[in-house]
């Protein structure tokens, strides 16, 4: 009686240790095909088994590609295309948008190797054995899923893409404003500069003298005119 809970605990622990940690499809070839075809098709409202069948994916196992697309960020939990999906549809630049998401999902692999997608099959299997779980078949399917994703991503262009500048001309980036105007935003492509002033006022000055100091700061730094100057 005393050994039975120990045996059960060992069984639960072993089952947990063999749970696959990375997304995978049982039909990697279908995933490869889908990633190639997505940019060629109109963006759907939702991707599910019914839509896959209309696209020619008739095997019931083809639906396992949907869970991969969800995990990688191309679909929502409800199967609806995300903003990333729309970016991935771009024939010219879509592949570079997929690369950062692959790095996010497979972070342990990219910590172990600068380019795990270029590693040998032996090295890649070793990395999956260390960082994931599952039997031999599950490991193989995880590896093939990873390869299918990487084949449709552009890691070089993603790494070379410059970070967006904080500009007044870029409406997608929030701008700190004062009285409805940018703090500082001159010229196209120039960054916004936030200025923090620490003012140490002299002692024994009159109220009018303090007001003059504040007005001078507003006039010479921010280009504002006081009501008294008008």
FENTAHU-V825213 format. One line per field, one symbol per residue. phi: phi as a letter, one per 40 degrees, with the letter a starting at -180 (. if undefined). psi: psi as a letter, one per 20 degrees, with the letter a starting at -180 (. if undefined). burial: + if it has 9 or more other C-alpha atoms within 8 Angstrom, else -. A space follows every 10 residues. Layout:
# FENTAHU-V825213
phi: ???
psi: ???
burial: ???
This chain:
# FENTAHU-V825213
phi: .ccccccccc cccccccccd cbcabcbdcc cdcccccdcc bccccabacc cdcccgcccd cccccccccc ccgcbcccgc ccccdccccc ccbdccccdc cccccbddcc ccacaccbcc dccccccccc bbahcdcccc cccccdcccc cbbbcccccc ccccccbccc ccbcbcbbfg bddaabgcgc ccbcbbbbbb cccgbcdccc cccccccccc cbgbbccccc
psi: hhighggghg ggghhhhjpp iqqqqimhhh gggghhhgii qqprhqoahg ghhhijniph ihiihghghg hijhqrhijq prhhghhhio hgihhhhhgh hghghkghhi hhqhmhiiqr hghghghhhg ibaragghgg hgghgggggh hjqnhghhhi pqqqqnqhio iipqppqoki qqgpnpqpjq qppppopopo qqrkqrghhg hhgghhghgh gikqprhhi.
burial: ---------- -------+++ --++++++-+ ++--++-++- -----+++-- +++---+--- -+++++++++ ++++++--++ ++-+++++++ --++++++++ +++-+++-++ -----+---- ---++-+++- ++++---+++ ++++++++++ -++++--+-- -----+++-- ----+----- -++-+----+ -+-------- ---------+ ----+-+++- ----+-----
